[in-house]
Amino acid sequence: MAKKERKTIAVNRRARHDYFIEETYETGIVLTGTEVKSLRSGKGNLQDSYATIKDNELFLLNCHISPYDFGNRFNHDPLRNRKLLMHREEIRRLFSKIREKGFTLVPLQMYFNEQGRVKVELGLARGKKLYDKREDIAKRDAAREMDRAIRASQKS
């Protein structure tokens, strides 16, 4: 029996641009049936979303999951707050880091794991300054130019 790969639903590309990602965590997410069906058709968006801790529980805010096309009047609210599933000790550890050191929790990607369950990869992130962003862009451009030069020299 072949092993299934994890299928990516949504990626928050902006997160790696705006933040330094210190650690990543895999969390489960509480969804309704129409949300899962909508995600299977690829209609999830993590842009501008973030995670927060309220009453020792972890929640994902501003995550947009479009209403299911074939749903009825009991379809879900696209921007509702969704509970994330993590062990209590991990949540406590995250809460202490967020409170003390100025970190934030940013969702990096949402995907289906091997068992077909929806998972969210959270990043413990620290914000970048403008000069850090410019430095990253300059490094990326330099690497791209080096690759082009190498490919051009190999063709000659």
C-alpha positions as CSV (number, residue, x, y, z in Angstrom):
1,M,0.0,0.0,0.0
2,A,1.5,3.3,-1.1
3,K,1.9,6.1,1.5
4,K,-0.2,9.2,0.8
5,E,1.6,12.6,0.6
6,R,0.3,15.6,2.5
7,K,-1.7,17.8,0.3
8,T,-1.2,21.6,0.8
9,I,-4.4,23.6,1.0
10,A,-3.1,27.1,1.6
11,V,0.3,28.7,2.3
12,N,0.9,32.0,4.0
13,R,3.8,33.3,2.0
14,R,3.6,36.7,3.6
15,A,4.5,35.3,7.0
16,R,8.1,34.4,6.0
17,H,8.5,37.8,4.5
18,D,7.2,39.7,7.5
19,Y,8.5,37.6,10.4
20,F,11.5,35.6,11.6
21,I,10.2,32.1,12.3
22,E,11.8,30.7,15.4
23,E,9.9,27.4,15.8
24,T,7.1,25.6,14.0
25,Y,4.3,23.5,15.5
26,E,1.7,21.2,13.9
27,T,-1.8,21.7,15.3
28,G,-5.2,20.2,14.5
29,I,-8.1,22.4,13.8
30,V,-11.8,22.0,14.7
31,L,-13.9,22.3,11.5
32,T,-17.5,21.7,10.4
33,G,-18.4,19.4,7.5
34,T,-18.9,22.1,5.0
35,E,-15.6,23.7,5.9
36,V,-13.7,20.4,5.2
37,K,-15.5,20.0,1.9
38,S,-14.6,23.6,0.9
39,L,-11.0,23.0,1.8
40,R,-10.9,19.8,-0.2
41,S,-11.8,22.0,-3.2
42,G,-8.9,24.3,-2.3
43,K,-10.8,27.3,-1.0
44,G,-8.9,28.3,2.1
45,N,-6.9,31.5,2.7
46,L,-4.4,32.2,5.5
47,Q,-3.5,35.7,4.5
48,D,-3.8,38.2,7.4
49,S,-4.7,35.4,9.9
50,Y,-3.0,34.8,13.2
51,A,-3.4,32.6,16.3
52,T,-4.1,33.7,19.9
53,I,-4.5,32.1,23.2
54,K,-7.7,32.7,25.2
55,D,-8.5,30.8,28.5
56,N,-5.7,28.3,27.9
57,E,-7.1,27.4,24.4
58,L,-5.6,28.2,21.1
59,F,-7.7,29.9,18.4
60,L,-7.1,30.8,14.7
61,L,-8.5,34.2,13.8
62,N,-9.2,35.8,10.4
63,C,-8.7,32.6,8.5
64,H,-11.0,32.7,5.5
65,I,-12.6,29.4,4.3
66,S,-15.1,30.1,1.5
67,P,-18.6,28.8,1.9
68,Y,-19.2,25.4,0.3
69,D,-20.7,25.8,-3.2
70,F,-23.2,23.0,-2.7
71,G,-24.0,23.8,0.9
72,N,-27.5,24.8,2.1
73,R,-28.6,27.4,4.6
74,F,-26.6,25.7,7.3
75,N,-23.3,26.7,5.6
76,H,-20.5,28.0,7.8
77,D,-19.4,31.6,8.4
78,P,-16.2,32.2,6.3
79,L,-14.3,34.2,8.9
80,R,-15.4,32.5,12.2
81,N,-12.8,31.9,14.9
82,R,-11.6,28.3,14.8
83,K,-10.2,26.3,17.7
84,L,-6.7,24.8,17.2
85,L,-5.9,21.5,18.9
86,M,-2.6,21.2,20.8
87,H,-1.5,19.6,24.1
88,R,-2.1,21.7,27.2
89,E,1.6,21.8,28.1
90,E,2.6,23.1,24.6
91,I,-0.1,25.8,24.9
92,R,1.3,26.9,28.3
93,R,4.9,27.0,26.9
94,L,3.7,29.0,23.9
95,F,1.8,31.4,26.1
96,S,4.8,32.1,28.3
97,K,7.0,32.8,25.2
98,I,4.4,35.1,23.6
99,R,3.9,37.0,26.9
100,E,7.6,37.5,27.7
101,K,9.6,37.9,24.5
102,G,7.3,39.6,22.1
103,F,6.6,36.7,19.8
104,T,3.4,36.1,17.9
105,L,1.8,33.0,16.5
106,V,1.4,33.0,12.7
107,P,-0.1,30.2,10.6
108,L,2.4,29.2,7.9
109,Q,0.4,26.6,6.0
110,M,-2.7,24.5,6.1
111,Y,-2.7,20.9,4.7
112,F,-4.2,17.5,4.8
113,N,-2.0,15.0,6.5
114,E,-1.6,11.3,5.6
115,Q,-4.8,10.3,7.4
116,G,-6.8,13.0,5.5
117,R,-7.1,15.3,8.5
118,V,-6.7,19.1,8.2
119,K,-3.6,20.4,10.0
120,V,-2.2,23.9,10.5
121,E,1.5,24.6,10.8
122,L,2.0,27.5,13.2
123,G,5.2,29.5,13.5
124,L,6.4,31.2,16.6
125,A,7.5,34.4,15.0
126,R,9.2,37.7,15.7
127,G,8.5,40.7,13.5
128,K,11.1,41.9,11.0
129,K,12.1,45.5,10.6
130,L,12.1,47.2,7.2
131,Y,15.8,46.9,6.8
132,D,15.7,43.1,7.5
133,K,13.1,42.7,4.7
134,R,15.3,44.7,2.3
135,E,18.3,42.6,3.3
136,D,16.4,39.3,2.6
137,I,15.2,40.7,-0.8
138,A,18.8,41.6,-1.7
139,K,20.1,38.1,-0.7
140,R,17.4,36.5,-2.8
141,D,18.2,38.7,-5.8
142,A,21.9,37.9,-5.5
143,A,21.3,34.2,-5.3
144,R,19.0,34.4,-8.4
145,E,21.8,36.3,-10.3
146,M,24.4,33.7,-9.3
147,D,22.1,30.9,-10.6
148,R,21.6,32.7,-13.9
149,A,25.3,33.2,-14.3
150,I,26.0,29.5,-13.5
151,R,23.4,28.4,-16.0
152,A,24.7,30.8,-18.7
153,S,28.3,29.5,-18.2
154,Q,27.2,25.9,-18.4
155,K,25.4,26.5,-21.8
156,S,28.5,28.1,-23.3
